[in-house]
């Protein structure tokens, strides 16, 4: 399972997503996503253990 971190122009994490479709939805909502990086396996484990990464997206 892959997870992605979305960053704004200042390099701050603004969202964590699991699919490209989630990223596209956030872009359509106006989130200023400047960069998307695939999370390392050890980072992604935390998302899969705690809950869905979309829980991190307060507007989603």
C-alpha positions in Angstrom: 0.0 0.0 0.0 1.4 3.4 -1.0 0.9 6.7 0.8 1.9 10.1 -0.3 2.7 13.4 1.4 1.6 16.6 -0.2 3.6 19.8 0.4 2.8 23.4 -0.2 5.3 25.9 -1.8 7.0 26.4 1.6 7.7 22.7 2.0 5.1 22.2 4.7 3.0 19.0 4.8 -0.6 19.9 4.0 -2.1 16.5 3.4 -1.4 12.8 3.3 -3.2 10.7 0.7 -3.3 7.1 -0.4 -4.4 7.5 -4.1 -3.8 9.9 -6.9 -7.6 10.5 -7.0 -7.5 11.9 -3.4 -4.6 14.3 -4.5 -6.7 15.5 -7.5 -9.7 16.1 -5.3 -7.6 18.2 -2.9 -6.2 20.2 -5.9 -9.8 20.9 -7.1 -10.7 22.0 -3.6 -8.0 24.7 -4.0 -5.3 23.2 -1.7 -1.9 24.7 -2.8 -0.2 21.4 -3.5 3.3 22.2 -5.0 4.9 18.8 -4.5 3.8 15.2 -3.9 6.3 12.6 -2.5 5.7 8.9 -1.9 6.2 8.1 1.8 8.9 5.7 2.8 7.6 2.3 4.0 8.4 3.1 7.6 6.4 6.3 7.4 3.5 4.7 5.6 3.2 2.0 8.3 2.2 4.7 10.8 -0.7 5.8 8.5 -1.9 2.2 8.0 -1.7 1.5 11.8 -3.4 4.7 13.0 -6.2 5.1 10.4 -6.8 6.3 7.0 -4.4 9.1 5.8 -7.4 11.1 4.8 -8.0 11.7 8.5 -5.1 14.0 8.3 -6.9 16.1 5.7 -9.2 18.3 7.9 -11.2 19.7 4.9 -11.6 16.3 3.2 
